[in-house]
Amino acid sequence: MTKLLPPVSPGEILREEFMSPHGLSANRLAEHLGVPPNRISTILKGDRAITADTALRLANCFVTTPEFWMNLQVHYELEVAKRMSAKAIAKAVRPIGPMAA
């Protein structure tokens, strides 16, 4: 069985791809975004999800789209859920509808 690497959190991408190149600390980014510092620090630790509000702020700050940030979050959450419970769900939930055949 192949051991998978842990999924990359949105906070890790934020830190490595956006904050580090600009020399930004969590406190400095939080100040720039107009949010409490603990919002950024908990996102960076992987203890907090990127919300729509934060996605809008990050998109404006780093000239991306809010969808970019929301997609990172959704992809991360789905990957974590798949690894934790996809097999059990597949056993417990039977398909219905035209695609079930």
N, C-alpha and C positions, 0 to 999 in steps of 0.2 A: 504494500500500500504506500502510495506516495504521500509524503508529508507536505502539506501546503503551507506556504508562508502566510502570516497573518494578513488580513485585508488592510489596505492602506486607508487610514481615516482621512476625512476632509481636513481635520486639524493638522495632520502631518503634511498634506499638500500645501495648505495655507502657509505653514512655517517654512518648509523647504523651498517651495517654488515662488512664493510671493514675499514673505517677510524677510527671509535671509538675504536675498539679493538687494533689498533696499535698506538693510541694516535696521529693521524695525523690531522693537521689543513689543511684548504683549501690551504693556501699558501705553506705549506710544501709539500703537495701532488703535487701541480702544479710545484713546483721546481723539485721534483723527476721525474715527467713525462716530464718535458721540455716544459711546456705550460704556457701561461699567467695565472696568478692567477684568473682573472675574468672568465676564461673558467670553472674552477672548481666551483667557488662560484655561478655562474649562473646555473650550472647543479644542485647543491645542493638545490638551491631555486626553482627548477622546471621551470625556465625561459629559459632553453636551453636544446636541445636534445643532447644525446650522439651520436657523429658522428662515422664513421668508423675509422677515425684516433684516436679519443679518445678511442674507444673500443680496438684498438690494443695496445695502451699505457697502459690502465688499465689491460688488459689481461696479459701483460708482468710483470707489477708491482705486481699484486695479484695472479699470477700463476693460471689464469682461461683461458677461451677462448674468443676471440673477439665475437664469436656468443652469448655467455652468455650475454654480455653487449648489443649487438644489439637486442637480443630477449627481454630483459627487456624494451628497448625503444619502440620496435614495439608493445609489449603487452600493455604497458601503453597508447600509442597513440590510439590504437584500442579501448581500454576500454573507454577512454575519448570521442572518436568519437561516439561509440555506445550509450553512455549516452546522448550525445548532439543531435544526429540526426538520429539514426537508425530508429525510428518510422516514421519520415517524409520521409526518403529515401524509406522505404518499401511501403509507400503510393504512392510515386511519380514515382518509377521505377518498371516496370512490368518485370517479368522474360521472357527470350526467350530461345529457344533451347530445346533439348530433355528432360531436367529435369524440364521444365516449366509445364508440364501436370499434 
